[in-house]
């Protein structure tokens, strides 16, 4: 190994240590990175020029060597450790891994240009949140790749209604009606932009046919108060760092009904312990709400901060339990696991949003005005709160029947 390679391994070790990886993981990552550097040196390949195909080839050779030495194939997840070490090395050298795709033809160049401009338009003109932009961009890349591979970059201007119908037929093969409707909405947005930017001659968005959905037909299941109490009690008994974190998250979900992103983006400075107030930045409206810090929530968050949260420079409250220590990316798996541990099996989806619906229904049953519920949930319009009212229809009808003379209204 050359001197420069040794320096790279030393630098990689320092970076991994600063990210608080355990000494064992640091040693494994550096060992696999060292083996990869030796492989590159034998083939006179610079680490700065490595491609994804070369990494894949190296891993195939590593699997073959493993089989030759031990007489069997490695486990299905064996490659994850060498992959992680090699990718950490390549991020250190190249700055980004996987590398950004490069245009290899005119169609690729046109697709990259349109997507970059479309992303800026979604952000600056439409003011969409990052998750929404990512969803719109995924559909745009998928559609443009499909169309340009069929017809080439020079024929995009001749995009027709028949092309749109064929694309929707392709997308409809493995999608539900609700998902296909979302595809149609994203495709309409892209077609409007393409016409504005002069990439196609006419606006074809009105010709995108989406399946018909009935109002509130996809209303999710909710949890009853007893089920929520069971989930919270089960999580409370887990005193591990992950248990303390999950219990605090579940308390916030059950108390305020916040969105997943609003919880993940909560920062240390968003809780004022003196005045007992928590500040929430709503994901969709970008507005801020000041909510009272309820005692169960405060105690759960404080227990996590004292005994469960790893030492990190990140300002977000809820952090991964494994290095690198950064904010959580998703809550779905966490919530699903805690529901399973408590023996709760909702009939529909089992992500964090069912706590949001449960909180809304609970407030509706307590006769809290719809406007107040919408403000707590971060809705811009009262119409956004109407689906939650649908969930409590049976309860409201029962209440009405208990009122003398209300049978006619029911």
C-alpha positions in Angstrom: 0.0 0.0 0.0 1.4 3.4 -1.0 1.9 6.3 1.4 -1.1 8.2 0.0 -3.3 5.1 0.6 -2.1 4.8 4.2 -2.9 8.5 4.6 -6.4 7.9 3.2 -7.0 5.0 5.7 -5.8 7.2 8.6 -8.1 10.0 7.5 -11.0 7.6 7.1 -10.4 6.2 10.6 -10.4 9.8 12.0 -13.7 10.6 10.2 -15.4 7.4 11.4 -14.2 8.0 14.9 -15.5 11.5 14.9 -18.9 10.2 13.8 -18.8 8.0 16.9 -18.7 4.6 15.2 -17.6 1.9 17.6 -13.9 0.8 17.5 -14.9 -2.6 16.1 -16.9 -1.0 13.2 -14.1 1.4 12.5 -11.6 -1.4 12.3 -13.9 -3.5 9.9 -14.6 -0.5 7.7 -10.9 0.4 7.4 -9.9 -3.2 6.7 -12.3 -3.5 3.8 -11.3 -0.1 2.5 -7.7 -1.1 2.6 -8.4 -4.3 0.7 -10.3 -2.2 -2.0 -7.4 0.2 -2.3 -5.0 -2.7 -2.9 -7.4 -4.0 -5.5 -7.3 -0.6 -7.3 -3.5 -0.4 -7.1 -3.1 -3.7 -8.8 -5.2 -2.5 -11.7 -3.7 1.1 -11.8 -7.1 2.7 -11.1 -7.3 5.9 -9.2 -9.7 6.0 -6.3 -11.0 9.4 -7.5 -12.0 7.7 -10.8 -13.9 4.7 -9.3 -17.3 4.0 -10.8 -20.3 2.0 -9.4 -19.6 -0.8 -11.9 -16.0 -1.2 -10.6 -17.3 -1.5 -7.0 -19.8 -4.1 -8.1 -17.1 -6.1 -9.9 -14.9 -6.0 -6.8 -17.7 -7.3 -4.6 -18.4 -10.1 -7.0 -14.7 -11.0 -6.8 -14.8 -10.8 -3.0 -17.8 -13.2 -2.9 -15.9 -15.7 -5.2 -12.8 -15.5 -3.0 -15.0 -16.1 0.1 -16.5 -19.2 -1.5 -13.0 -20.4 -2.6 -11.6 -20.1 0.9 -14.5 -21.4 2.9 -16.2 -23.8 0.5 -19.6 -22.0 0.8 -21.3 -18.8 -0.3 -21.5 -15.9 2.3 -24.7 -15.0 3.9 -27.2 -12.8 2.0 -26.2 -9.7 3.9 -22.5 -10.3 4.1 -21.7 -7.7 1.4 -23.2 -4.9 3.5 -20.1 -4.6 5.7 -17.5 -4.3 2.8 -20.0 -2.1 1.0 -20.3 0.3 3.9 -16.5 0.6 4.3 -15.9 1.1 0.6 -18.7 3.7 0.3 -17.3 5.6 3.3 -13.9 5.7 1.6 -15.4 6.9 -1.7 -17.5 9.6 0.0 -14.3 10.8 1.7 -12.4 11.0 -1.6 -15.1 11.9 -4.2 -17.3 14.0 -1.8 -20.5 12.2 -2.9 -21.4 8.5 -3.3 -23.2 7.2 -5.3 -21.9 9.7 -7.8 -24.3 11.9 -9.7 -25.2 10.3 -13.0 -23.5 11.7 -16.0 -25.1 12.4 -19.4 -24.0 9.8 -22.0 -26.2 11.0 -24.8 -28.4 13.9 -25.9 -31.5 12.3 -24.3 -29.7 12.1 -20.9 -28.6 15.7 -21.2 -32.1 16.9 -22.0 -33.6 14.9 -19.1 -31.1 16.2 -16.6 -31.7 19.8 -17.7 -35.5 19.5 -17.6 -35.4 17.9 -14.1 -33.1 20.6 -12.7 -35.3 23.4 -14.1 -38.4 21.6 -13.0 -37.1 21.2 -9.4 -36.4 24.9 -9.2 -39.9 25.7 -10.5 -41.5 23.4 -8.0 -39.6 25.1 -5.2 -39.7 28.8 -6.3 -43.0 29.1 -8.2 -45.2 26.5 -6.4 -43.5 26.6 -3.0 -43.8 22.9 -2.4 -42.2 21.1 0.6 -39.1 19.0 0.0 -40.9 15.6 0.3 -43.5 16.8 -2.3 -40.8 18.0 -4.6 -39.0 14.6 -4.4 -42.2 12.8 -5.3 -42.9 15.1 -8.3 -39.3 14.7 -9.4 -39.4 10.9 -9.3 -42.4 10.8 -11.5 -40.8 13.4 -13.9 -37.5 11.4 -14.2 -39.5 8.1 -14.7 -41.7 9.6 -17.4 -38.9 11.4 -19.3 -36.7 8.3 -19.2 -39.6 6.2 -20.6 -40.5 8.8 -23.3 -36.9 9.7 -24.4 -35.8 6.1 -24.6 -38.8 5.4 -26.9 -38.6 8.4 -29.2 -35.4 10.3 -28.6 -34.6 13.8 -27.5 -35.6 15.4 -30.8 -39.2 14.1 -30.7 -40.2 15.4 -27.2 -41.9 18.3 -28.9 -44.2 15.9 -30.7 -45.5 14.3 -27.4 -49.1 13.2 -28.0 -52.1 12.1 -26.1 -51.5 8.6 -27.2 -48.1 8.7 -25.5 -49.7 9.9 -22.3 -52.3 7.1 -22.4 -49.6 4.4 -23.0 -47.5 5.7 -20.1 -50.5 5.6 -17.8 -51.3 2.0 -18.9 -47.7 1.0 -18.0 -47.9 2.7 -14.6 -51.4 1.2 -13.9 -50.2 -2.4 -14.0 -49.0 -2.6 -10.3 -50.7 0.4 -8.7 -53.9 0.8 -6.7 -56.5 3.4 -7.9 -55.4 5.8 -5.2 -51.7 5.5 -6.2 -52.6 5.9 -9.9 -54.5 9.1 -9.2 -51.4 10.5 -7.5 -49.4 9.6 -10.6 -51.9 11.4 -12.7 -51.6 14.5 -10.6 -47.8 14.5 -10.8 -47.9 13.9 -14.5 -50.3 16.8 -15.0 -47.9 19.1 -13.2 -45.0 18.0 -15.3 -46.9 18.5 -18.6 -48.0 22.0 -17.6 -44.4 22.8 -16.9 -43.1 21.3 -20.1 -45.6 23.5 -22.1 -44.6 26.6 -20.2 -40.9 26.0 -20.7 -41.4 25.4 -24.4 -40.5 21.7 -24.4 -43.8 20.6 -25.9 -46.2 22.5 -28.1 -49.5 22.2 -26.3 -50.6 21.6 -22.7 -51.6 18.0 -22.5 -52.4 18.0 -18.8 -56.2 18.0 -19.3 -55.9 14.7 -21.2 -54.4 12.7 -18.4 -57.2 10.4 -17.2 -57.1 9.4 -13.6 -59.4 6.8 -11.8 -62.4 8.1 -10.0 -62.1 8.2 -6.2 -65.1 8.8 -3.9 -64.8 11.3 -1.1 -63.1 9.8 2.0 -63.2 6.2 0.6 -59.7 5.8 1.8 -60.2 7.0 5.4 -57.7 5.1 7.5 -58.3 3.2 10.7 -57.7 4.8 14.1 -56.7 3.6 17.5 -59.1 3.8 20.5 -57.9 5.4 23.7 -57.4 2.1 25.4 -55.2 0.8 22.6 -53.1 4.0 22.7 -52.7 3.6 26.5 -51.5 0.0 25.9 -48.9 1.0 23.3 -47.6 3.8 25.6 -47.4 1.5 28.6 -45.6 -1.2 26.6 -43.1 1.4 25.3 -42.6 2.9 28.7 -41.3 -0.4 30.1 -38.4 -0.4 27.6 -35.6 1.5 29.3 -33.1 1.1 26.5 -32.1 4.2 24.5 -34.4 3.2 21.7 -37.2 2.5 24.2 -36.8 6.0 25.8 -36.8 7.6 22.4 -39.8 5.7 21.1 -41.8 6.3 24.2 -41.2 10.1 23.9 -42.2 10.0 20.2 -45.4 8.0 20.9 -46.3 10.5 23.7 -46.1 13.4 21.2 -48.1 11.5 18.6 -50.8 10.6 21.1 -51.0 14.1 22.7 -50.7 16.5 19.7 -51.3 14.3 16.6 -48.3 15.8 14.8 -47.0 14.7 11.4 -44.0 12.5 11.2 -41.8 15.2 9.7 -42.9 17.7 12.4 -41.6 15.3 15.1 -38.4 14.4 13.3 -37.6 18.1 12.8 -38.2 19.1 16.4 -35.0 20.8 17.8 -33.6 21.2 21.2 -34.4 24.9 21.2 -38.1 24.3 20.3 -38.9 23.3 23.9 -39.0 26.1 26.4 -38.8 24.3 29.7 -39.4 27.5 31.8 -42.6 28.5 30.2 -43.6 24.9 29.3 -44.2 25.6 25.7 -43.3 23.5 22.6 -42.9 25.1 19.2 -43.9 23.1 16.2 -43.1 24.0 12.6 -45.8 22.5 10.4 -44.5 20.6 7.4 -47.1 21.6 4.8 -47.9 25.2 5.7 -44.4 26.1 7.1 -46.3 28.0 9.9 -45.3 27.7 13.6 -47.6 26.8 16.5 -46.9 27.2 20.2 -48.4 24.4 22.1 -48.5 23.8 25.9 -45.9 21.2 27.0 -48.1 18.6 28.6 -46.6 16.8 31.6 -46.5 13.2 30.1 -44.7 14.6 27.0 -42.3 16.7 29.0 -41.3 13.8 31.3 -40.9 11.4 28.4 -38.7 13.8 26.4 -36.7 14.7 29.5 -36.0 11.1 30.3 -34.8 10.5 26.7 -32.6 13.6 26.7 -31.0 12.5 30.0 -30.5 8.8 29.5 -31.2 7.8 25.9 -30.0 10.5 23.5 -26.4 9.9 22.2 -23.8 12.6 22.4 -24.0 14.4 19.1 -23.7 17.9 17.6 -27.1 17.5 15.8 -29.8 19.9 17.2 -32.7 17.7 16.4 -34.2 16.0 19.5 -34.7 12.5 18.2 -31.6 10.8 16.9 -30.7 7.4 15.5 -29.4 4.9 18.0 -26.6 3.8 15.7 -23.7 5.8 14.2 -23.6 8.1 12.4 -25.8 9.9 14.9 -28.2 12.1 13.0 -31.9 12.8 13.0 -34.4 10.0 12.3 -35.4 9.6 8.7 -38.7 7.8 9.2 -41.1 6.9 11.9 -43.2 4.2 10.2 -41.1 1.2 11.1 -40.7 2.5 14.7 -44.4 2.9 15.2 -45.3 -0.4 13.5 -42.9 -2.3 15.8 -44.3 -0.7 18.9 -47.8 -1.5 17.9 -46.7 -5.1 17.3 -45.0 -5.3 20.7 -48.2 -4.1 22.3 -50.3 -6.7 20.5 -52.3 -4.0 18.6 -53.2 -4.9 15.0 -55.0 -2.0 13.2 -57.2 -3.2 10.3 -55.5 -0.7 7.9 -52.2 1.1 7.9 -50.2 1.1 11.0 -47.9 4.1 10.7 -47.7 7.3 12.8 -50.6 8.9 10.9 -53.2 6.7 12.7 -52.3 8.5 16.0 -53.0 11.8 14.2 -56.4 10.6 13.1 -57.1 9.2 16.6 -56.3 12.5 18.2 -58.6 14.4 15.8 -61.5 12.0 16.4 -61.0 12.2 20.2 -61.3 16.0 20.0 -64.4 15.8 17.7 -66.0 13.5 20.3 -65.3 16.1 22.9 -67.2 18.7 20.8 -64.1 20.8 20.1 -64.8 23.2 17.2 -63.5 22.1 13.8 -61.4 25.3 13.4 -59.6 24.6 16.7 -58.8 21.0 15.6 -57.5 22.3 12.3 -55.2 24.8 14.0 -53.7 22.1 16.2 -53.2 19.7 13.3 -51.6 22.5 11.2 -54.3 22.7 8.5 -54.4 25.8 6.3 -58.1 25.3 5.5 -61.0 23.9 7.5 -61.8 21.7 4.5 -58.6 19.7 5.3 -60.1 18.7 8.6 -63.3 17.3 7.1 -61.9 13.8 6.5 -61.3 13.5 10.3 -64.9 14.4 10.9 -65.9 11.4 8.7 -64.1 9.1 11.1 -66.4 10.1 13.9 -69.7 10.0 12.0 -71.0 7.0 13.8 -70.3 8.5 17.2 -71.8 11.8 16.2 -74.9 10.0 14.9 -75.2 8.2 18.3 -75.0 11.4 20.2 -77.7 13.0 18.0 -80.0 10.1 18.6 -79.7 10.6 22.3 -81.1 14.2 21.9 -84.9 14.4 22.0 -86.2 15.2 18.5 -82.9 14.5 16.9 -84.1 11.3 15.1 -85.3 13.4 12.2 -81.9 15.0 11.8 -80.2 11.6 12.0 
